[in-house]
Structure formats: structure tokens, C-alpha cells
């Protein structure tokens, strides 16, 4: 099993932050914007995937430590 790289989760978090910033910017001009809501949803998906990546990496690291 290949271990996910730390950079992958950092990339996903950076993309989530970008989406949140864009949503805030759009919301400033259009408070009830569906686009802003979609960007927030996408950002949350990026964050959820980052957690999955980190969890999988931790599982692999723990399994390797137990084998030693």
C-alpha cells in the first residue's frame, strides 16, 4: 500500500482556503449567491479529502511501526 504524501493534504487545504476566500469575495457583492455556497461546499470537500489522506498516511505509518 502506497502512503499518501504530506504535500497532497497540504495542497488540498490550500485549495480549500482559496475556495473560501473566493466565496467570501463573491458574498461581499452578492450576499445570497449560489456560487458562493457552491464554493463553500467544494472547500469542505477539499478539507474532508485532506483528512482522509492524513488518516490513511497515519494508518500506514502505524502499521509499519507495528511490523518493526
N, C-alpha and C positions, 0 to 999 in steps of 0.2 A: 504494500500500500504506500503510495507516494504521499509525503507530508506536504500540506499546503504551505506556501511561503508566507512569512510575516508581511512582506510587501503587498501581497494580494489583499489582505484585510485593510491595510493602510490605504491602499488605492480606493477600495470600496467606501471607506469612511470619508475620504477626501471628496469623492463623487457625491456622497450624501450631503456633505456640507455645502457643496456647490448648488445642489438642488434646493436646499433650504434657503440659501441666500437669494437664488433666483425667485423662489416663491415669495419671499419677503419683499423683494423689489416689485414684483407684479402686484402683490397685495397692496402696496402703497398707492398704486394708481387705480386698482380695481379691487376693492375690499372683498367682494363676493366672487372672485374669479375661480372658475372651474380649473383653469390652467394651474393656478397656484395650489389648489387642492391636489391635483394630479402630481405636481412636482413634490409635494409633501409625501404623498403615497410612495412615489418612486424612491425618495430619500429613505423612507422607513424600510423599503425592500432592500436597498443597499446595506443599511445597518444590520438588518436581520441576516443577510448573507455573510457579512463580516463576522458576525457572532458565530455562524455555522462554520466558517473557515477556521476561526480561532479555536473553537471547540474540537474540531477534527484534528487540528495540529496538536492540541493538548492531549487528546486521546492517543495519538501516535507516539508522542514523546513519553507518555506514561507507560505505554505498552513496551517501548524499547527499554525503559528503566527497569521494568519488572523482569525482563529477559536477562538482564545483566547479573 
